[in-house]
Amino acid sequence: MNAMLPAIDTTQSTKPPIEAAKEAHISARNIAVDYRVNGRRQRVLQGIDLAIPKASFVSFIGPSGCGKSTLLKVLAGLVAPNEGEVMVAGLSPREAARRRMIGLVFQDATLLPWKSALENAAFLLQTADKSVTRKQAAERAGHMLRMVGLADAEEKRPSQLSGGMRQRVAIARALALDPEVLLMDEPFGALDAITREETSRSLLDIWQRTGKTVVLVTHSIDEAVFLSREVHVMGTRPGRIIETLPIAVSEPRTQESFAEPAFTAAQAHLRGLLIQGHRAKGAG
């Protein structure tokens, strides 16, 4: 008999999820990563220390080439660090991923063109757990599509969806696994400004309803400030965290949040750090 899928709690919380649990859900100690470039070893990450609370939303920003994506791959178990240790919910990232505790969303939605939105959203769950029936996977995927606002698009193929809709299918696909941690690498980078803003709001709503731990890599300062409760700023040569900034914008986050003094102050501070980083990179 097939195992029943556990229900996903989507009850709206009355306070930000970060206040619900303070323990570190993702921890990293002295992480270093080396790559081989033209036959020579090059250090791309150095001395990364992290303690990301359960149910928090954090972002990483920094100059291109500073190692943000590499760090996300380390947290996902896709890249093994040369030094240091990473733990996700008390497990190694690879073990956490094996137990379907980590969901991944990349810039390219990578949907299967011959499958519908519902079939794409159900695909990873069906592949990862053979005890899950096609019907169960479809029910879970349908629930996730409704959560991301695509209830009317279940039968559409990727070619019939806009870029923002395809990315929301990718988010639904990751959420169908019911992971504890959602790792996102520039998921809105290819979208136009308005679609990016709408999809960001959808992600914020999902986080508030599910209490997942979300880690976002982005180049957008506004996106990082609007979505995050903490922003890690990375420097380069080698990649490292140069500052961690708590975001004190009031809850809930709305369009009016962009005009708050706390928002504009955080925005200006982060922009200053990135300008300094670019200048240092150019001088190197």
The 8 nearest C-alpha neighbors of each residue, nearest first, counted from 0:
[[1, 2, 130, 3, 131, 132, 129, 4],
 [0, 2, 130, 131, 3, 132, 129, 4],
 [3, 1, 130, 4, 0, 131, 132, 5],
 [2, 4, 5, 1, 131, 135, 130, 6],
 [3, 5, 2, 6, 135, 131, 139, 136],
 [6, 4, 3, 7, 177, 2, 8, 139],
 [5, 7, 8, 4, 139, 177, 3, 9],
 [8, 6, 9, 5, 177, 209, 4, 139],
 [7, 9, 10, 209, 6, 208, 210, 11],
 [10, 8, 208, 209, 7, 11, 205, 210],
 [9, 11, 208, 8, 12, 209, 207, 7],
 [12, 10, 208, 9, 13, 207, 209, 14],
 [13, 11, 14, 10, 208, 207, 15, 16],
 [12, 14, 11, 15, 16, 207, 10, 251],
 [15, 13, 12, 16, 18, 19, 250, 17],
 [14, 16, 17, 18, 207, 12, 13, 19],
 [17, 15, 19, 18, 54, 210, 14, 55],
 [18, 16, 55, 54, 15, 19, 20, 21],
 [19, 17, 16, 20, 15, 21, 14, 54],
 [18, 20, 16, 17, 21, 15, 54, 14],
 [21, 19, 18, 53, 22, 17, 54, 52],
 [20, 22, 52, 53, 23, 18, 17, 19],
 [21, 23, 52, 20, 53, 24, 51, 50],
 [24, 22, 52, 51, 50, 25, 53, 26],
 [23, 25, 53, 88, 52, 51, 87, 22],
 [26, 24, 87, 51, 23, 86, 50, 88],
 [27, 25, 50, 49, 86, 85, 23, 51],
 [26, 28, 85, 49, 48, 84, 86, 30],
 [27, 29, 48, 84, 83, 30, 47, 85],
 [28, 30, 46, 83, 47, 48, 31, 27],
 [31, 29, 83, 47, 46, 82, 28, 45],
 [30, 32, 45, 44, 82, 81, 80, 46],
 [31, 33, 80, 44, 81, 43, 42, 45],
 [32, 34, 42, 41, 43, 40, 81, 31],
 [35, 33, 41, 40, 36, 42, 32, 43],
 [34, 36, 40, 39, 38, 41, 37, 33],
 [35, 37, 39, 38, 40, 34, 41, 33],
 [38, 36, 39, 35, 40, 41, 34, 33],
 [37, 39, 36, 35, 40, 41, 34, 33],
 [40, 38, 36, 35, 37, 41, 34, 33],
 [39, 41, 35, 34, 36, 33, 42, 38],
 [40, 42, 34, 33, 35, 43, 39, 36],
 [43, 41, 33, 44, 237, 32, 34, 40],
 [42, 44, 237, 238, 33, 32, 66, 41],
 [45, 43, 238, 31, 32, 237, 42, 239],
 [44, 46, 31, 239, 47, 237, 238, 30],
 [45, 47, 29, 30, 31, 48, 239, 44],
 [48, 46, 30, 29, 45, 239, 28, 240],
 [47, 49, 28, 27, 29, 46, 30, 50],
 [50, 48, 27, 26, 51, 47, 28, 25],
 [49, 51, 26, 23, 25, 52, 27, 48],
 [50, 52, 25, 23, 24, 49, 26, 53],
 [53, 51, 23, 24, 21, 22, 55, 54],
 [52, 54, 24, 55, 212, 20, 23, 22],
 [55, 53, 212, 210, 211, 17, 16, 52],
 [56, 54, 17, 212, 53, 52, 16, 213],
 [55, 57, 213, 227, 228, 212, 214, 54],
 [56, 58, 229, 227, 214, 230, 228, 215],
 [59, 57, 215, 230, 216, 214, 223, 227],
 [58, 60, 231, 216, 230, 232, 215, 217],
 [59, 61, 232, 217, 218, 233, 216, 231],
 [60, 62, 233, 232, 234, 273, 65, 63],
 [63, 61, 65, 64, 277, 276, 273, 234],
 [64, 62, 65, 61, 66, 218, 67, 235],
 [63, 65, 66, 62, 235, 67, 238, 61],
 [64, 66, 235, 238, 63, 62, 67, 234],
 [65, 67, 69, 238, 64, 68, 70, 43],
 [68, 66, 70, 69, 65, 71, 216, 59],
 [67, 69, 71, 70, 66, 72, 184, 216],
 [68, 70, 66, 72, 71, 67, 73, 78],
 [71, 69, 73, 67, 72, 68, 66, 74],
 [70, 72, 68, 74, 73, 69, 75, 67],
 [73, 71, 75, 77, 69, 70, 74, 78],
 [72, 74, 78, 70, 76, 75, 71, 77],
 [73, 75, 71, 72, 76, 92, 70, 85],
 [76, 74, 72, 73, 77, 92, 71, 101],
 [75, 77, 92, 93, 73, 78, 74, 72],
 [76, 78, 72, 75, 73, 79, 93, 74],
 [79, 77, 73, 72, 76, 80, 69, 75],
 [78, 80, 73, 81, 76, 77, 32, 72],
 [81, 79, 32, 82, 31, 30, 78, 83],
 [80, 82, 32, 31, 33, 79, 83, 30],
 [81, 83, 31, 80, 30, 32, 29, 84],
 [84, 82, 30, 29, 28, 31, 80, 85],
 [83, 85, 28, 27, 30, 86, 82, 29],
 [86, 84, 27, 26, 91, 28, 74, 87],
 [85, 87, 91, 90, 26, 89, 25, 92],
 [86, 88, 25, 90, 89, 92, 24, 91],
 [89, 87, 24, 90, 25, 86, 95, 23],
 [88, 90, 87, 86, 91, 24, 25, 95],
 [91, 89, 87, 86, 88, 95, 94, 92],
 [90, 92, 86, 94, 93, 87, 95, 85],
 [93, 91, 76, 95, 94, 75, 87, 96],
 [94, 92, 76, 96, 95, 91, 97, 75],
 [93, 95, 97, 91, 96, 92, 90, 98],
 [96, 94, 92, 98, 100, 93, 97, 90],
 [97, 95, 99, 93, 101, 98, 94, 100],
 [98, 96, 94, 99, 95, 93, 100, 101],
 [97, 99, 95, 96, 100, 94, 101, 93],
 [100, 98, 96, 97, 101, 178, 176, 95],
 [99, 101, 178, 179, 95, 96, 98, 180],
 [102, 100, 180, 178, 96, 99, 181, 179],
 [101, 103, 181, 173, 178, 182, 180, 174],
 [104, 102, 182, 183, 181, 173, 105, 101],
 [103, 105, 183, 170, 186, 182, 184, 169],
 [104, 106, 184, 186, 107, 183, 185, 108],
 [107, 105, 186, 185, 184, 188, 108, 187],
 [108, 106, 109, 105, 186, 166, 189, 104],
 [107, 109, 166, 169, 110, 165, 106, 105],
 [110, 108, 107, 111, 169, 105, 112, 165],
 [109, 111, 108, 112, 119, 157, 169, 165],
 [110, 112, 114, 113, 119, 109, 157, 115],
 [113, 111, 114, 157, 110, 156, 158, 115],
 [112, 114, 111, 156, 115, 157, 110, 119],
 [115, 113, 112, 118, 111, 119, 156, 116],
 [116, 114, 156, 154, 118, 155, 117, 119],
 [115, 117, 153, 119, 118, 155, 156, 154],
 [118, 116, 153, 120, 115, 119, 140, 121],
 [117, 119, 115, 121, 120, 116, 114, 122],
 [120, 118, 116, 122, 121, 117, 114, 115],
 [119, 121, 172, 117, 140, 118, 122, 171],
 [122, 120, 140, 118, 136, 119, 124, 137],
 [121, 123, 119, 125, 124, 120, 118, 126],
 [124, 122, 126, 125, 127, 121, 172, 120],
 [123, 125, 127, 126, 176, 122, 121, 128],
 [124, 126, 122, 123, 128, 127, 136, 131],
 [125, 127, 123, 124, 128, 122, 129, 121],
 [126, 128, 124, 125, 123, 129, 99, 176],
 [129, 127, 130, 125, 131, 126, 124, 123],
 [128, 130, 131, 125, 127, 126, 132, 124],
 [131, 129, 1, 128, 2, 132, 0, 125],
 [132, 130, 129, 128, 135, 125, 1, 136],
 [133, 131, 135, 134, 136, 130, 1, 125],
 [132, 134, 136, 135, 137, 131, 125, 121],
 [133, 135, 137, 132, 136, 138, 131, 139],
 [136, 134, 138, 132, 137, 133, 131, 139],
 [135, 137, 133, 139, 121, 134, 138, 140],
 [136, 138, 140, 134, 135, 139, 121, 141],
 [137, 139, 141, 135, 136, 140, 134, 142],
 [140, 138, 142, 136, 141, 137, 175, 135],
 [141, 139, 121, 137, 143, 120, 142, 138],
 [140, 142, 144, 138, 143, 139, 137, 145],
 [141, 143, 139, 145, 140, 144, 138, 146],
 [142, 144, 146, 171, 140, 145, 141, 175],
 [145, 143, 149, 141, 147, 146, 142, 171],
 [144, 146, 150, 148, 142, 149, 143, 147],
 [145, 147, 143, 144, 148, 142, 205, 149],
 [148, 146, 144, 145, 149, 167, 201, 143],
 [147, 149, 145, 146, 150, 144, 201, 167],
 [150, 148, 144, 152, 145, 151, 147, 153],
 [149, 151, 145, 152, 144, 148, 153, 141],
 [152, 150, 149, 153, 154, 148, 145, 155],
 [151, 153, 149, 155, 154, 150, 116, 160],
 [154, 152, 117, 116, 155, 151, 150, 115],
 [155, 153, 115, 152, 116, 117, 156, 151],
 [156, 154, 115, 152, 153, 116, 159, 157],
 [155, 157, 115, 159, 158, 116, 114, 112],
 [158, 156, 160, 159, 112, 165, 155, 110],
 [159, 157, 156, 160, 112, 161, 155, 165],
 [160, 158, 157, 156, 155, 161, 152, 165],
 [161, 159, 157, 158, 164, 165, 162, 156],
 [160, 162, 164, 163, 165, 159, 158, 157],
 [163, 161, 165, 164, 166, 190, 160, 189],
 [162, 164, 166, 161, 165, 194, 167, 198],
 [163, 165, 167, 161, 166, 162, 160, 168],
 [166, 164, 168, 162, 167, 163, 160, 161],
 [165, 167, 169, 163, 168, 108, 164, 162],
 [166, 168, 170, 164, 169, 165, 171, 147],
 [167, 169, 171, 165, 166, 170, 120, 172],
 [170, 168, 166, 172, 167, 108, 171, 173],
 [169, 171, 167, 173, 172, 168, 174, 104],
 [172, 170, 168, 174, 143, 169, 173, 144],
 [171, 173, 120, 169, 175, 170, 174, 168],
 [174, 172, 102, 170, 171, 175, 176, 103],
 [173, 175, 171, 177, 176, 172, 170, 178],
 [174, 176, 172, 177, 173, 140, 139, 171],
 [175, 177, 174, 124, 178, 173, 99, 102],
 [176, 178, 174, 175, 179, 7, 100, 173],
 [179, 177, 100, 101, 180, 176, 102, 99],
 [178, 180, 100, 211, 101, 212, 177, 181],
 [181, 179, 212, 101, 178, 211, 213, 102],
 [180, 182, 102, 213, 101, 103, 212, 214],
 [183, 181, 214, 103, 213, 102, 215, 104],
 [182, 184, 104, 215, 105, 103, 186, 214],
 [183, 185, 216, 105, 186, 215, 106, 104],
 [186, 184, 217, 106, 188, 216, 187, 105],
 [187, 185, 106, 105, 184, 188, 183, 104],
 [188, 186, 190, 185, 189, 195, 106, 166],
 [187, 189, 185, 190, 186, 106, 217, 195],
 [188, 190, 187, 191, 106, 186, 162, 107],
 [191, 189, 195, 187, 188, 194, 162, 192],
 [190, 192, 194, 193, 195, 189, 188, 187],
 [191, 193, 195, 194, 196, 190, 197, 187],
 [194, 192, 196, 195, 191, 197, 190, 198],
 [195, 193, 197, 196, 191, 192, 163, 198],
 [196, 194, 192, 198, 193, 190, 197, 187],
 [195, 197, 199, 193, 194, 198, 192, 200],
 [196, 198, 194, 200, 199, 195, 193, 201],
 [199, 197, 201, 195, 200, 196, 194, 202],
 [198, 200, 202, 196, 201, 197, 195, 203],
 [201, 199, 203, 197, 202, 198, 204, 196],
 [200, 202, 198, 204, 199, 203, 147, 205],
 [203, 201, 205, 199, 200, 204, 206, 198],
 [202, 204, 200, 206, 205, 201, 207, 199],
 [203, 205, 207, 201, 202, 206, 208, 200],
 [206, 204, 202, 208, 203, 207, 209, 201],
 [205, 207, 203, 209, 210, 204, 208, 211],
 [208, 206, 204, 205, 210, 209, 203, 16],
 [209, 207, 9, 11, 205, 206, 10, 210],
 [208, 210, 9, 206, 211, 207, 205, 8],
 [211, 209, 54, 206, 16, 207, 208, 212],
 [212, 210, 54, 179, 209, 180, 206, 213],
 [211, 213, 54, 180, 55, 53, 56, 181],
 [214, 212, 56, 181, 180, 211, 182, 55],
 [215, 213, 182, 57, 58, 56, 183, 181],
 [214, 216, 58, 183, 184, 182, 59, 217],
 [215, 217, 184, 59, 185, 58, 183, 60],
 [216, 218, 185, 219, 60, 215, 59, 223],
 [217, 219, 60, 220, 61, 216, 185, 62],
 [220, 218, 222, 217, 221, 223, 60, 188],
 [219, 221, 223, 222, 224, 266, 218, 269],
 [222, 220, 224, 223, 219, 225, 266, 257],
 [221, 223, 219, 225, 220, 224, 226, 199],
 [222, 224, 220, 221, 226, 227, 225, 58],
 [225, 223, 221, 222, 227, 226, 220, 246],
 [226, 224, 222, 223, 221, 227, 252, 256],
 [227, 225, 223, 224, 222, 203, 228, 56],
 [228, 226, 57, 56, 229, 224, 223, 225],
 [227, 229, 246, 56, 57, 245, 230, 55],
 [228, 230, 245, 57, 227, 246, 244, 58],
 [231, 229, 58, 244, 57, 243, 59, 232],
 [230, 232, 243, 59, 242, 58, 244, 233],
 [233, 231, 60, 242, 61, 240, 241, 59],
 [234, 232, 240, 61, 239, 241, 60, 238],
 [233, 235, 239, 238, 241, 65, 276, 240],
 [234, 236, 238, 65, 237, 239, 233, 280],
 [237, 235, 238, 43, 65, 234, 42, 280],
 [236, 238, 235, 43, 44, 42, 45, 239],
 [239, 237, 235, 44, 65, 66, 234, 43],
 [238, 240, 233, 234, 45, 44, 47, 241],
 [239, 241, 233, 232, 242, 234, 231, 47],
 [240, 242, 233, 232, 234, 239, 243, 231],
 [243, 241, 232, 240, 231, 244, 233, 230],
 [242, 244, 231, 230, 232, 245, 229, 241],
 [243, 245, 230, 229, 246, 242, 231, 232],
 [246, 244, 229, 228, 247, 230, 243, 227],
 [247, 245, 228, 229, 248, 244, 224, 227],
 [246, 248, 261, 249, 245, 228, 262, 265],
 [249, 247, 261, 246, 262, 250, 256, 259],
 [250, 248, 251, 247, 252, 256, 261, 259],
 [251, 249, 252, 248, 15, 14, 253, 256],
 [250, 252, 249, 253, 15, 256, 14, 248],
 [251, 253, 250, 256, 249, 225, 254, 248],
 [254, 252, 255, 256, 251, 257, 250, 200],
 [253, 255, 256, 257, 252, 258, 225, 200],
 [254, 256, 253, 257, 258, 259, 252, 262],
 [257, 255, 253, 259, 254, 258, 252, 262],
 [256, 258, 255, 259, 262, 254, 263, 225],
 [259, 257, 256, 255, 260, 262, 263, 254],
 [258, 260, 262, 256, 261, 257, 263, 255],
 [259, 261, 263, 262, 264, 258, 248, 257],
 [262, 260, 264, 259, 248, 263, 247, 265],
 [263, 261, 259, 265, 260, 264, 248, 257],
 [262, 264, 266, 260, 265, 261, 267, 259],
 [265, 263, 261, 267, 266, 262, 260, 268],
 [266, 264, 268, 262, 267, 263, 269, 261],
 [265, 267, 263, 269, 264, 268, 262, 270],
 [268, 266, 270, 264, 265, 269, 263, 271],
 [267, 269, 265, 271, 270, 266, 264, 272],
 [270, 268, 272, 266, 271, 267, 265, 273],
 [269, 271, 267, 273, 272, 268, 266, 274],
 [270, 272, 274, 268, 269, 273, 267, 275],
 [273, 271, 269, 275, 270, 274, 276, 268],
 [272, 274, 276, 270, 275, 271, 277, 269],
 [275, 273, 271, 277, 276, 272, 270, 278],
 [274, 276, 278, 272, 273, 277, 279, 271],
 [277, 275, 273, 279, 274, 278, 280, 234],
 [276, 278, 280, 274, 279, 275, 281, 273],
 [277, 279, 281, 275, 280, 276, 282, 274],
 [278, 280, 276, 282, 277, 281, 275, 283],
 [281, 279, 277, 283, 278, 282, 276, 235],
 [282, 280, 278, 279, 283, 277, 276, 275],
 [281, 283, 279, 280, 278, 277, 276, 275],
 [282, 280, 281, 279, 236, 278, 235, 277]]
